Structures are given as C-alpha cells and as structure tokens.
Amino acid sequence: MDKITINTPLDMHLHVRDGEMLKNVMEYSSKPFAGGLIMPNTLPPISSREEILSYRKRIVEAIGDEQFEPLMSIFFKSSYDYELLESIKDLILVVKLYPSGVTTNSEGGVLSVDLDEVGETLSAMEKLGIPLSIHGETNGSTFEREAEFLPTYELLAKSFPKLKIIMEHISDRRTIELLDKYENLYATVTLHHLTVTLDDLLGGALKPHLFCKPIVKTSEDRDALQNLVLSGHKKVMFGSDSAPHPQEQKESGNGSAGIFSAPVLLQGVVELFDKNGKLENLQAFLSDNARRIYELNPKEKLVTLEKRNFTVADSYGGVVPLFAGEKLSWSLS
C-alpha cells in the first residue's frame, strides 16, 4: 500500500502550552489532526470556567483557518462541587487529575489520591457523566512510579464503577492487565512509548529530548504496548502527550520532562502499523476508539499519507522534536 487515508484523526492527550509557544507549535497539531484533548497544566493551571473559555479562545486564534477542534479539560481540585462541575460540563471533555509534583506544572495537584480527599468531587463527576483523566504516577522510585499507582486505579475503578477513567500515557506492561479487569478503565498510548526505550534515552550518550514522564522504559514494556495497540484493542486511544519545551530548557542543568512529537505523529504511527502488517487497525487507534469512548461526533477531516521518505527537521518553532534528523518512510500528502 502506497497511500492511506485516516478519517478524522484525533490526539487525545496534547500539550500546546500558551503565549509564544502556543503560537509556535499549534500548527503541527491542527494541520494533521481533526481535534485534540488539550491538557490544563499551564502556568497557572486551567481551573475555572473563565480560564477554560479564555484559553480556548487563544488556542482557536493560534489554529487560524485549519479545521481542528480543541477539546478542553480542567485541572482537578477536590474543592469542585456538583454545581461548579455542572456549570462547565458542556465546556470540557474531562477533568484531569495530577498527583502533586509528578510532572510538569503539577504542583497544584492533589496531595493524596484517597477517597477522603477526592471522593466527593469524583462522585459528582460520576453523576454528571464527566470522565476522569489521570496522570497515574506516584512520587516514588522513577521506574516504579506507574506500577505503584496501579492500586489507586483499582480503588477508583471499584469505588466509582460508572465513572469513565482514562489511564493516560501508559508506559508499563503491568498497567495493561487492568484494561480488561475493569469495565470503566481506558487508556491512551503515546508514539514515544511505542518506539523509544530507556536505552535510547541513556544507553549511550544522554539524550535530554527523550526525557519524559512517565519515563520511557524497557524493550519488554515497549513491545507489550505495541502488541496492545496493534491488536486493535477497543479500550485504547492514541494520545501523543506531545509536550514542547524550548531547546535551551531541555538541554539545561535542570532539563524539563516532555517530548515534542507533534510534527511526526501520524507519520510515525503509520510507519509502526505498516511495518507490523496491521494497517487495518490504524483507524480504530487514531480515531474510532476515542469517538466511541468519549461519545464524540467531530466534523469529518480526511488526512492522507503516502509512502515517501520524510526527513524530520532538527527543530520546529525552536523545539527539538522526536526523531530529529531521522528519516521516516511515510509523509503527509
């Protein structure tokens, strides 16, 4: 197959930042995708109706004439009550929960994911039908943080069985087992966790532009994630977790966590499915599963790729991308 067309591709976990960075990177998502779920961990985080509307307006201005629907979220706070959540229900797709300090700009997150702290808000979300999106890591040992969070996923899934819970950017093969154990658990998977391992990050020279949270893991974890998405599992969606930082910030003595993958996402995902002979499952991963899980009805956008070499630039908008300087075998038409 030399060409493939994706119907309405969606990126269900996307960071576009704000200010000049938003203006610099938005086009790399708005051109190839029909929509994306925008994460709320800006500075300051998006945590009110007014901030949702204001941030969405700035995103729409950065999108310009492209057909792209920004799906908004709000930063989880245990103080949110039923009335507030009801008032913003039509403005957001999810409430995003961050344990405090586990990733970029998460310091205002919850100190403890226990029912005494978060139960009232989650109960209101369950009644209103608002999904819960979670960055599922503890502040424990770097390579065990996701696995250490698994009992919390189980507690929440059992305690709120009608609440849709999205395990974001899963990276550990042990997390996969929960998908079929609880009906209300779903997951997003990134391109970098499907293709990059710890050896790529620091096996030779340290490559700061591959540093992210959750950190990339072993080849066994990568292979398990590949098997999951290539199989066409109906509870798994594509979410890039594309997270731009200026080059100087990534290459500093205190380098920021986050991989900027937006310019290479469709090319990289298509290449992965093509190499494994699983192009028939591509549409579900890139769009259909998300539309079903979130009950979305986005405006149709057909995006065609062709089998033609694409050389990834060293920088886009002052940000070093995933696969910088490498050649991919598929290009956007």
N, C-alpha and C positions, 0 to 999 in steps of 0.2 A: 504494500500500500504506500503510495507516494503522497497522498493528501488525506487529511482527516478534518472534519468539521465538528466542533463541540457546540452543542446547543445550550446557550446561556450559562457559561462557566461562572462559578461563584467561589469567592475566597472567604471562608467562614471564620477567619481569625487574622486580622490585619491591623498593623500599626502604621499610621500615616503622620504621626506627631502633629505639630502645629507651627504657626508662623512661617518662616522662610523654608524650613524643612518640608512642611506640608506642600508648599508651592513647588518645591524641587522634585518631590517623589511621587506626587499623586498620579501623574500621567502614566506611570509604569504599572499601575493597577487599573486605572479607569479605561485604558485602551483595550487590553486583552480580556477583561472581566466585565460581566454584566452587573455585578454588585459585590459588596464585601461587608463583613461584620467588623465594624470599627471598634477597636479596644479603647477603654476610657481612662487608662493610666497615663494621662497627660500631666503636665505641671501647670496649675493644680489639677487634680483628677476631676472628671466629669461626674458631678454628684447632685445635680439639681435640674429641674425642668428647664430653667433659664439657660443653664450651661449646655444642656443637650441641644436646644434649639440654636444657640449661638455657635457651637462647634459644628453642627450640621451645616449651617449657613456658610461657614468658612470653607468646609470641605466641598460643598457644591460650587462655590466660587473657584476653587482650585481645579475642579473637574472640568469646568468650561462647557464645551459643546459635546463632550463624549457622553455616550449612554452608559451610565453607571449609577446604581442605586446604593447610597451609603446606608447601611443598616446599623442603627445606633445602639449603644449599650450605656449602662450607668454603673459606676463604681459602688460595689456593695458596702452598705453600712448597716449595722444592726439596729440603728435608730429609725430605719424606714418602716413606716406603719402601712396599714391597709389603704388608708385614704391617699397617702402620697403615691404609693405604687399604682393605685387605680387611676390617679390623675396623669400618670406618664405612660400607662400601658400601651397606648397607641403610638407613642414616640420611640419606643425601644423594642429590640428583639430579645435581649437578655439582660439580666443583672450579673455583673462579673465580680466574682469573689476572689480576692487575693489575700492569702496569709501575709501578715505584715513582714516586709523585708525580704521576701523570697525572690524578687526580681525587680527590674527597673521601675522606679516610681511607685512602689507598692507599700511604702512606709505607713500610709494611712489605712492599710488593710486591717483585717481582724486579727486580734492577738491570739485568739484560740477558736478553732472551729468546733465548738461544743454546743449542744442544744440550748444550754442556759443563755449563751450569748447570741446565737443566730437563729434559734428555733422560731421565735415569733415572726421574724421577717420571712423566713422560709415558708412558714405556714400560710402567710398572706400571699406569697408568690404562688404557692400550690393552688390556692383557691382562685386566684386570678388567671392562672394558666400562663404565668411568665417563667420561661426556662431559666435555670441557674447554670452559668458558665463558671468553671473553676480552674485556676492555676493550681494544680494539685501537687504541691511540694511542701515539705517541712523545712525547717532551718537546720536540719541535721547534717550528716555526712553527705558530701556533694553527690556521690554516685548512688546513694541510697534514698535520697530525698523523695523521689516519686514513689518508690516502694513503701517507704514509711507512711505515706499519705493514704495508701490503699484502704486501711481500716476506716478512715474518715469517709471515703467514698461509700463504703459499705454501710456505715452508720446512717448517712444521709439518704441513701437509696432505700433502706428499710424503713426509716422514720417518716419519709415523705414519698410514698410509692406512686403518687400521681404527679409528682414534680419531675419534669424533664431535667436531667443533669448531664451537662456536657463536660467530659474529661478532656480538657484542652491539651493540644500538642503532646500526646502520649509518646513516650520515648523508651519505655522499659517493657520488655517482653512479659513481665509478670502482670502488667496492667491489663493486657489483652484478655486474660481469663475472666475479668469482671464483666465484659461486654455481654456475654451470653448468660451470666448468672443473675443479672437484674434487668428487668424489662425497661426500666426508666433510665438506664445509663447509656450514653452515646459518647462518641469520641471524634476529635479532629486529629489529623496527622499532617505533619509538615513535609516539604520536599527535603529539607536538610536532614531530618531524622531518618528519612528513607534512603539517603545516599551517602551521608558522612558519618564517620566513626571517630572514636577517641584517638585512634592512630593518625587520622588526618589532621586532627587538632594539634596534637603534641608528640606524635610518634617520631618525627624528625625535628625540624625547627618549629617553634611555637607559631601558630597562625592565628593571631588575635581576631581576625574577621570570621573565624569559625567558632568563636566562643559565644555560647548562648545559654539560656536557662529555659527548660531543663537542659543540662549539658548533653552533648552527643555521647553515645555510649558504645557498646561493643558491637562487633560484627554480628554476633548472635542476636542482639536486640534489633539491629537494622534489618537482618534477614527475616525475623519474626514479623516486623512491621510491614515489610514488603509482601510477605505471604498473606497478611491480613488484607491489605488494600487490593492486591492483585486478584484475590479470590472473589472480589465483588461484595464483601460483607455489607449488609444493608444498614448497619448502625454506625458506619464510619464515613466521615466527610473530609474533604480537603480544607485545610486551614493553614495558610502559609506561615503565620507568625513572623512575616516579614517585618523587621524592626530596624529601621535606619538609624545610624549614628554617624556623625562626621568622622572622617578618616583619622584626624588627629586625636579624637576622643577614644577611638578603638585602639590606637597604637600608643597610648599614653601609659604612664606607670600605674594607672588605675583604670584599665580598659573596661568599657561598658559591655554588658551582655546583650547580644542581639545580632541576628544575621539578616542582612538586607538581601532578599531573594526576589523581590517583585519583578525585576526585568527579565528573569529567566524561568519563571514558574511554569507556564504552560509548556514551554519547550522542554524543560527538564522532566516534567511529569509524563508527557507523551513519550519521550525517549525511554523512560523506565518501563512503561507499559508495552511499548513496541519491542524492546529487547527481550522481554519475557513472554511475548506472544499473547498478551492479554488486553489488546485494544478494545475488545468487546465489553470490558468492564470499566473503561475510562469514563464514559458519560455518567455512570452512576456515582463514581467517586468525585468527579468535578462539579456535579450539579444535582442530579436526580435525588440522591440520598438527602442532601440538605433541604431540598424543596419539600420532600415528604416529611422529614423530621420536624422542620420548623413551620410546616404548612404555608410555604411561600408560593406566591404566584408572580414572579418577576416578569417584566417585559422581555420578550424574546430578543436575544442577541446571538447571532451565529458567528463563530470565530474559527477561521480555517488556518491550519498549519500544514506546511509541506516539508517533505524530506529533502532538506537542503541545509548545508552546514551553516551554523550561526556562531560567530566568534563573539564571546562575551567581552564587553569593554572592561577596562581596568577600573573605571569609575563612572557612576551616574549621579549627576547632581551633587558631586562632592562626597559620595558614599561608595565604598568598595563593595561590590556585590558578591554573592555566592557564585562560584565557578569563574571568578575574574580571570581573564586571559585565556580561558579554555574554549574548546570547540564543542558545540552540541550538534547533533545530527538533524534536529528539527528546527524550523524557523516559522515565525508568524508570517502569514501571507499578507 
